[in-house]
Amino acid sequence: MFGAFKKLRDSLAKTRDGFVRSLETVLGRERPIDEELLEEIEATLLAGDVGVRATERIVGALRDGARRGAVDGPDAAWALIRREARALLDPRNLAEPAGPVARHLARGPRDEAAAGRGQGLGLAPPAGASPGVGESARPRVVLVVGVNGVGKTTTIGKLAMRHARDGRRVLLAAGDTFRAAAGEQLALWAERAGAELIRQEKGADPASVAFDAYARARARGFDLLVIDTAGRLHTKSNLIEELKKVRRVLAKQDPALPDEVLLILDATTGQNALSQARTFTEAIGVTGLVVTKLDGTSKAGVLLALSEELGIPVKYVGVGEGPDDLEDFDPDAFVSALLGGSA
């Protein structure tokens, strides 16, 4: 656990050296929590990609605390900021899931100790563990979307590795049929993870790949099917329509499919990640976020903006280039690694 926290903390070094250090400077002087100070805090949070709504929430809480006498100095202000950040990121505080996919996911958690890693995907327990109540025999199906260059295929490979190591049978579907290199990259990850791969010829219909992949996964008893998609530019409506078609084809086989729509976002893009998330969510019903490249950016504050403005939980974060550098997202650990305090 300590090693994972250290890795997370190290990955957030650039953000701490950026807006967090600026915030420390603003709060480091002994002065009353007045409107002038609150304006400086607001400007610092906005510059750190925390987003308008999350910033307004934090500053509003500070203003209210100062008015009541509960926030009377830097230490109390820091404690409140940490508390508000944790509340923003806590999936229990996010908006109620909307749409059939999200409602399916919200039917009830499985026992986390039995399920092991991957609780966020609603996966069955690994081989040899006791199944959850009402466990279905069909595979869990995860549709992975995102624009080019965010680390989508790499994230899929890392997910495959961790679940294969946990004893689950994993099938990957090469739904990015427009780039031959995408299928080849996914094939390398499948081999590395000990997963199986299904792919068709270049230019094939991605919905057809998804259909065939689910049929194989169900017939052969796979636990997890992860479907890759092309790096859809969120500004191109025709490409979004193709993603919708993949969703429709899956839903014809089972109305609850896909179980999860994971959107991969690159933390280095800051507020642009928020724009992408809005578009994909409106188009295809994103149910979870994976934020990559935290180790390469000073803009990790965008996670607060994503949670507050979209109400979609962050499921995983990428903290490095290695195959094990995909971490389950822990709001308490994230806030502690970013802002200090105990995890």
Secondary structure, DSSP 8 states (H G I E B T S, - for coil): -HHHHHHHHHHTHHHIIIIIHHHHHHHTS-----HHHHHHHHHHHHHTT--HHHHHHHHHHHHHHHHHTS--SHHHHHHHHHHHHHHHH-GGGS----HHHHHHHTT----HHHH-TTGGGT----TTS---TT--SS-EEEEEE--TTSSHHHHHHHHHHHHHHTT--EEEE----S-HHHHHHHHHHHHHHT-EEE---TT--HHHHHHHHHHHHHHTT-SEEEE------TT-HHHHHHHHHHHHHHHHH-TT--SEEEEEEEGGGTHHHHHHHHHHHHHH---EEEEE-GGG-S-TTHHHHHHHHH---EEEEE-SSSTT-EEE--HHHHHHHHH-S--
